[in-house]
Every structure is written in structure tokens, then in C-alpha cells.
Amino acid sequence: MDRELKGARGALDADAAAPLLARTLARAGWTLQRLTDVAQIKHRPGRRLLVRYAAEIVPAGSPDAPPRCEILYGKYYRGRKGERTHMRLRHLAQLCPPGLRIPELRGYDRQVRLLLMRALPGMPLGALLTPGRPPAKRPSLVDEQVANALHRTGTALARLHALPPPGENPVLGDTPLWPTHDAEAERAVLEMARLRIEASRLPPAPREHFTTLHALADKSLRQRHNSRTEVGLTPFVIVHRDLHPEQVLLSETDVGLIDLDEVACGEGELDLGNLIAHFHLAEHQRRGMGIGGQAAAEPLLAAYRHTRRFDEAALSLYTCTALLRLASLERLAQQVPGAPPWPELSAELLATADRLGNGAARPAAHPR
């Protein structure tokens, strides 16, 4: 039992979970008829538990209606993060443009801190990039299906960043409902990566390379923060803040974004840079097999710029900071069978960050 997630007691037992789901669904206008399956998806001890439920539900007050068989995802939180996520998702649900979807809410229970959402349909973008495809080092080698998926993702992301930012920002507990993730906040993320490297057993060469790149990135982030403060650049937009290919779901008609727990206000280039960094990570993990790296980045950016301009310098900076963060995570070497050992994978990610930071393989500049 996770003592920090007291509301999650019984979350994995169908008999115990059914009353929790029934109460949560009732608040959103639904009646639970039967819970048919329960499966734990992810557990971050002391922080969050994600459970998948298969349920039969009907609209409240319509017990004779044909039941809807739905896959529901329940997130059990510590503190008020679930409440903040629920309020943000309600805000976004009112604004989502055609072609962009977020999880449909099925209720929030403050007592057990349970956020219930309907599963989004679609295939993860990562699955389209992962199959046993030949290496694709040039955009011309990206096949039509993958290119279409990347174009649709770029367009959807630009539409997210084009949404009007929230007008009000109440504080829940000690945290704003819409936190700001700017260059200064990214410096804090990068500092955590530096501490991980410092405490790791990474060999001297990649460790020294990280130290050099960290110093350069930290300086650039400070300069960007100061320039925004002094000059007043384009206002911040709504950003996913933790975007990677597995959180992009492609159906026949829509692009879905999931895991919006970290959604914030920031620069759109933060999401682009994080997604592109994960393209490079996948390429290195698969030792060049499949679609990744710059071959995946080009169609994404080409579609994005049709809807919204981006700042080349900011994109380069946030791609590099994301690569540095990924280079500090030893667990990434165990994610993919046959991936290089961590020292090698980390060194490759650092080399990519160094190359991109020096201007190679960048898209054309598009000033705001």
C-alpha cells in the first residue's frame, strides 16, 4: 500500500474500486452498471497511480438505456494535483479546435483524489516510428504514412499553441492552476539533470562533455529569460510541457494528446524541442533503425510553420536542453531491447545536442 496515496486503497480490486468509480461517475452524470476489468498501468510511488478500468455505464436516470462499454483511466494523486489537472482539462475541453482531442473527463472525486477519464482512440506516434523499418536519414525516405502522421502532429501542436491563454490563474494550495514554465524553470530542470550526472557512474569523457554543454545551455537560458523580461517577447501559450511520441495518439480523424498533468504556460518551442529530442532518443536507442532524428523532425516542423511561426533560436535551445535531460536518465538504456548501454547512449545524445547547438541540421529561421 502506498501510504502517500491513501485514496488509492482498493483501486486494484474490482469489488473495492466499483463504489469509488460509481461515486465519481455519478458526479459527471453517469451510472456504473458493471466493472469488468482492472489493470495497473503505472505507479510512481508517493506521487501517482494510473489504473485502467473496463466498465459498462449508462447516462444517469436512464437505467434501461443500452450500456456503453468504455475503457476508463483512473489517476489517483497525492495532494491537489489531480484537482488542478481536472480544472485545466475542463478549460481545454471548451477550447479544443477541430482535429485536436484531449481525454474526455468522466469525473473527479476530491475525497480519494481520483481523476477519471475516457480512453482516447488512436495509435501512438511512437508506434508508427518504431516498426522494423530501414534507417531513414533523409526526409525523402520517410514513407507516406509516417509523413502524414508527423504532418498531422505538427498541425495539432500548432493549434494547441494557438489557443488563448487562460485569463485567470487562481492558486490551489501553494501552486498556481496554470504554472509558468519559462527559461528560468527549464534551468531548474537542467540543474536536476546535472545533479543526476554528478551522482552517476558515467565515465569521465561523457561526464565532461555534459558539464561543458550544461554550462552553455544554462547561460543561454539565463539570457533568454532576461531578454523576455527586458524586451517583452510574444506572450506565453498553453504547452503540454512533457511531450513525447507515446503521448500523441492518431486516429482516422483526430490527433489526441494525453498525460496533460504538467500542462502549463510557456513557449511553444518547448514542446517542439522536447518532441524532437525524443525523436533523436528513439533513433539512438534503435541504433538507427526506423524513423527518427531529423528525418522525423522535418515533416513535423513543416506542418507546424503553416499554422504558427516558431523561433529558431528557442527551438534549438529547448531541443538541446531536452537532450541533456535525457542523457542524464540511465533507465532509458533499458527501455528498448538491443539499445546501447547507458554510457554509449548518453554520449550519443550529448553529441547530438552539441551538433544541434552548433547550428547543424536546423530548420530555416521563422521569426515571430
LOZAZA-163158 format. One record per residue (C-alpha): x, y, z. Coordinates in steps of 0.25 Angstrom, whole numbers, padded with zeros to 4 digits, always signed. Layout:
<rs>
XYZ
...
</rs>
This chain:
<rs>
+0000+0000+0000
+0005+0014-0004
+0004+0022+0009
+0004+0035+0001
-0007+0031-0008
-0017+0028+0003
-0029+0029-0007
-0023+0018-0016
-0026+0007-0005
-0034-0003-0012
-0032+0003-0026
-0027-0010-0032
-0039-0019-0026
-0051-0019-0035
-0061-0020-0023
-0054-0009-0015
-0052+0000-0027
-0066-0001-0032
-0072+0009-0021
-0061+0019-0024
-0064+0019-0039
-0079+0019-0037
-0078+0031-0028
-0068+0039-0037
-0077+0035-0050
-0089+0040-0043
-0084+0054-0041
-0082+0054-0056
-0096+0049-0060
-0093+0035-0062
-0097+0022-0055
-0087+0010-0053
-0094-0003-0056
-0083-0013-0056
-0067-0012-0055
-0062-0023-0063
-0047-0022-0062
-0036-0015-0054
-0021-0013-0058
-0010-0005-0052
-0003+0003-0063
+0007+0011-0056
+0011+0014-0041
+0020+0025-0037
+0021+0023-0022
+0017+0034-0014
+0012+0042-0026
+0002+0036-0035
-0005+0022-0038
-0011+0020-0052
-0021+0009-0054
-0029+0004-0066
-0043+0000-0064
-0053-0007-0073
-0067-0002-0069
-0081-0003-0074
-0088+0011-0072
-0101+0018-0075
-0106+0032-0074
-0111+0036-0060
-0126+0034-0060
-0127+0024-0071
-0125+0011-0065
-0131+0004-0077
-0122+0010-0087
-0113+0001-0095
-0100+0001-0087
-0087+0007-0092
-0075-0001-0091
-0063+0008-0088
-0049+0008-0085
-0046+0018-0074
-0033+0022-0068
-0033+0026-0053
-0022+0034-0047
-0020+0034-0032
-0012+0046-0028
-0005+0052-0015
-0009+0066-0011
-0017+0075-0020
-0010+0072-0034
-0022+0064-0038
-0031+0075-0035
-0023+0085-0043
-0022+0075-0055
-0037+0073-0055
-0039+0088-0055
-0029+0090-0067
-0035+0079-0075
-0049+0085-0073
-0043+0098-0078
-0036+0092-0090
-0048+0083-0094
-0056+0096-0096
-0045+0101-0106
-0040+0089-0114
-0041+0092-0129
-0045+0082-0139
-0035+0071-0141
-0029+0072-0127
-0034+0064-0115
-0031+0062-0101
-0037+0051-0091
-0051+0053-0088
-0054+0055-0074
-0062+0045-0066
-0062+0052-0053
-0052+0056-0041
-0054+0051-0027
-0047+0060-0016
-0049+0050-0005
-0040+0039-0011
-0033+0049-0021
-0037+0041-0033
-0038+0047-0047
-0046+0038-0057
-0044+0040-0072
-0049+0032-0084
-0038+0026-0093
-0035+0033-0105
-0035+0025-0118
-0023+0024-0127
-0009+0019-0129
+0003+0025-0122
+0012+0033-0131
+0024+0025-0125
+0018+0012-0131
+0018+0018-0145
+0032+0022-0144
+0037+0009-0137
+0034-0003-0146
+0045-0010-0153
+0047+0000-0164
+0061+0002-0171
+0069+0014-0166
+0063+0028-0171
+0074+0038-0171
+0067+0048-0181
+0053+0053-0181
+0051+0048-0195
+0052+0034-0189
+0040+0036-0179
+0029+0028-0184
+0015+0034-0187
+0008+0028-0175
+0019+0033-0165
+0020+0047-0172
+0005+0049-0171
+0005+0045-0156
+0016+0055-0154
+0009+0066-0162
-0004+0064-0154
+0004+0064-0141
+0011+0077-0145
-0002+0084-0149
-0009+0079-0136
+0002+0084-0127
+0002+0098-0134
-0013+0098-0132
-0011+0095-0117
-0001+0107-0116
-0011+0116-0123
-0021+0114-0112
-0023+0127-0104
-0016+0126-0091
-0025+0126-0078
-0030+0139-0073
-0030+0136-0058
-0020+0128-0050
-0024+0124-0037
-0015+0118-0026
-0019+0104-0021
-0011+0100-0009
+0002+0107-0011
+0002+0105-0027
-0004+0113-0038
-0014+0106-0046
-0006+0110-0058
+0008+0109-0055
+0019+0116-0064
+0030+0108-0070
+0039+0118-0075
+0054+0118-0078
+0057+0120-0063
+0048+0108-0060
+0056+0100-0070
+0069+0104-0063
+0063+0097-0051
+0060+0084-0059
+0074+0085-0065
+0080+0086-0051
+0073+0073-0047
+0080+0066-0059
+0093+0072-0054
+0092+0066-0040
+0088+0052-0046
+0100+0052-0055
+0109+0057-0043
+0104+0045-0035
+0105+0035-0046
+0116+0025-0050
+0116+0031-0064
+0131+0031-0070
+0139+0043-0070
+0138+0047-0085
+0123+0048-0086
+0122+0054-0072
+0132+0065-0076
+0124+0067-0089
+0111+0068-0081
+0118+0079-0072
+0122+0087-0084
+0108+0087-0091
+0101+0089-0078
+0109+0102-0075
+0106+0107-0089
+0091+0103-0088
+0090+0110-0075
+0096+0122-0080
+0087+0123-0092
+0074+0120-0083
+0078+0132-0074
+0080+0141-0086
+0067+0137-0092
+0060+0139-0078
+0066+0153-0077
+0062+0156-0091
+0048+0153-0089
+0048+0161-0077
+0054+0173-0083
+0049+0173-0097
+0036+0166-0095
+0034+0155-0106
+0022+0148-0110
+0013+0145-0099
+0013+0130-0093
+0004+0120-0099
-0002+0107-0094
+0008+0096-0094
+0008+0081-0091
+0021+0082-0084
+0025+0067-0084
+0022+0063-0099
+0028+0051-0105
+0023+0041-0116
+0015+0032-0107
+0006+0043-0103
+0002+0046-0117
-0010+0037-0122
-0014+0037-0136
-0028+0033-0140
-0034+0034-0154
-0040+0047-0151
-0032+0053-0139
-0019+0055-0132
-0020+0053-0117
-0011+0058-0106
-0011+0050-0093
-0004+0051-0080
-0007+0066-0078
-0003+0066-0063
+0009+0076-0066
+0001+0086-0075
+0006+0100-0073
+0008+0113-0079
+0021+0115-0087
+0028+0116-0100
+0022+0107-0111
+0037+0103-0115
+0038+0096-0102
+0028+0085-0107
+0034+0084-0121
+0048+0083-0115
+0044+0072-0105
+0037+0064-0116
+0049+0065-0126
+0059+0061-0115
+0051+0049-0113
+0052+0046-0128
+0067+0046-0126
+0066+0038-0114
+0058+0027-0121
+0068+0027-0133
+0080+0025-0124
+0072+0014-0115
+0069+0007-0128
+0083+0008-0134
+0078+0016-0146
+0066+0006-0149
+0052+0012-0152
+0049+0027-0154
+0055+0037-0144
+0064+0049-0142
+0064+0060-0152
+0056+0051-0162
+0044+0051-0153
+0046+0066-0149
+0046+0072-0163
+0031+0068-0166
+0027+0072-0152
+0033+0086-0153
+0028+0088-0168
+0014+0085-0164
+0015+0094-0151
+0020+0106-0158
+0008+0106-0167
-0001+0110-0155
+0009+0116-0146
+0023+0122-0146
+0034+0118-0137
+0047+0124-0132
+0059+0116-0138
+0068+0120-0126
+0058+0116-0116
+0055+0103-0123
+0070+0099-0123
+0072+0103-0109
+0060+0095-0104
+0063+0083-0112
+0077+0083-0106
+0073+0085-0092
+0063+0073-0094
+0074+0064-0100
+0083+0068-0088
+0072+0064-0078
+0070+0050-0086
+0085+0048-0086
+0084+0048-0070
+0074+0037-0069
+0081+0023-0068
+0067+0016-0069
+0066+0020-0084
+0076+0010-0088
+0067-0001-0083
+0054+0003-0090
+0057-0003-0103
+0063-0017-0106
+0077-0016-0112
+0079-0001-0108
+0093+0003-0106
+0098+0003-0091
+0095+0016-0084
+0109+0022-0085
+0109+0020-0100
+0094+0025-0101
+0097+0037-0093
+0110+0040-0101
+0102+0039-0114
+0091+0049-0108
+0101+0059-0104
+0108+0058-0117
+0094+0061-0124
+0092+0073-0114
+0105+0078-0117
+0103+0077-0132
+0089+0084-0132
+0094+0094-0123
+0105+0098-0133
+0094+0100-0144
+0095+0088-0152
+0082+0082-0158
+0074+0093-0153
+0061+0098-0160
+0060+0111-0166
+0058+0123-0157
+0044+0128-0155
+0044+0140-0146
+0031+0143-0139
</rs>
